[in-house]
Amino acid sequence: MLTKRTTPYTRQKEFPGTFNVLNNTLVCLFCGHSVSWEHKVSVTTHTYNVLSVAESKKTVVNDLVKAFVEANIPLEKVNMLQPFLRKHCREEDLKDFFREKTVSIIVDETTDSRARSVVNILFSYRNNTRLVAVDYLDNVNNVTIGQLIIRTLIEWSIPFSFPRLLASDSAAYMKKSYRELLKPIMPQLLHSPCLAHILNLISLAWTSIPHFDLVKTLLANIKKTFVLTKARRARYLLFLSRNGVQNPASVPLSVATRWNSWFGMAFYVNDYYQYLRISIWKGKKMILMK
């Protein structure tokens, strides 16, 4: 029986991690469909059905892995099943879900183990995000990216007036593709560059400013001193311990693909500069004495 206190929010609390409330509507996090919240039996039935489907998918994955292991087939060979799966497994359910929906588009370009450019396109609608296209491009630029997005929208029966948001990295070609190819035919589309990528570009840019050349050279030389010399790192830790340093730690060497590691090394060198200077000087003195 519906009481005055029953609302979509109270139903959401009764089924934690299963539903979200959007515009006073109870929306399933698993399938993205709205659910009648007035009667608890309706919510319970939907929850049971959707969790059963999720569990069955998990069972399929586990059974597939088990079958490959028992047959002594490397899991990397699972990609060879793609033609078979595409022929005999239906994708229409996923296409029906996104068809004519106000989707958000997520685009990301990466490289595979063979250094080929791979572009992944995902659609997101009501907290449901799915991979809908994977394409290998010989040339990644504003034109090829725009063409791929437009072709994907057409294949998934999504009118150009429906997409609302394009999320991508902050690469120049992505911005140009949005500005010159996508925006003219989808004026309602907004572009949201990845904030983390923007911060990464800023962090990489400021280290190239001439004012920091001395710091860069210092860190590069320290890294060169320690990176391939395990014995020298051990002597340095022993030197710290003998000079009263509590819990001595080795130099956190910077990694080119992780700019925050550069800051970590810079802060460390700032704190331990005198120890590093004396330790390296003594190491060179020992070499000269030999």
Sequence and secondary structure as in RCSB ss.txt:
>XXXX:A:sequence
MLTKRTTPYTRQKEFPGTFNVLNNTLVCLFCGHSVSWEHKVSVTTHTYNVLSVAESKKTVVNDLVKAFVEANIPL
EKVNMLQPFLRKHCREEDLKDFFREKTVSIIVDETTDSRARSVVNILFSYRNNTRLVAVDYLDNVNNVTIGQLII
RTLIEWSIPFSFPRLLASDSAAYMKKSYRELLKPIMPQLLHSPCLAHILNLISLAWTSIPHFDLVKTLLANIKKT
FVLTKARRARYLLFLSRNGVQNPASVPLSVATRWNSWFGMAFYVNDYYQYLRISIWKGKKMILMK
>XXXX:A:secstr
   TT  HHHHHHHSTTTEEEETTEEEETTT  EE  SSHHHHHHHHHHHHHHHHHHHHHHHHHHHHHHHTT  G
GGGGGGHHHHHHHS  HHHHHHHTT   EEEEEEEE TT  EEEEEEEEETTEEEEEEEEEESS SHHHHHHHHH
HHHHHTT  TTS  EEEE   HHHHHHIIIIIHHH TT EEEE HHHHHHHHHHHHTTSGGGHHHHHHHHHHHHH
HTT HHHHHHHHHHHHHTT SS       BTTBHHHHHHHHHHHHHHHHHHHHHHHHHHHHHHH 
